[in-house]
């Protein structure tokens, strides 16, 4: 599905799907980072960098 398809279809389910795909994930991103950074033994610098790189692409 593309954004224009959901806007033009105007069906409730398409609009809800678009909303879920584009909603703010800032809190989820920070929670994930904190869990990795402050885990029981703490994550290695390499793991921290990897998680940061992965989560940088989450829409905020």
Secondary structure as the mmCIF struct_conf table of DSSP 4:
data_model
#
loop_
_struct_conf.conf_type_id
_struct_conf.id
_struct_conf.beg_label_comp_id
_struct_conf.beg_label_asym_id
_struct_conf.beg_label_seq_id
_struct_conf.end_label_comp_id
_struct_conf.end_label_asym_id
_struct_conf.end_label_seq_id
HELX_RH_AL_P HELX_RH_AL_P1 UNK A 3 UNK A 9
HELX_RH_AL_P HELX_RH_AL_P2 UNK A 12 UNK A 22
BEND BEND1 UNK A 23 UNK A 23
HELX_RH_AL_P HELX_RH_AL_P3 UNK A 26 UNK A 37
TURN_TY1_P TURN_TY1_P1 UNK A 38 UNK A 38
BEND BEND2 UNK A 39 UNK A 41
HELX_RH_AL_P HELX_RH_AL_P4 UNK A 45 UNK A 55
TURN_TY1_P TURN_TY1_P2 UNK A 56 UNK A 57
BEND BEND3 UNK A 58 UNK A 58
#
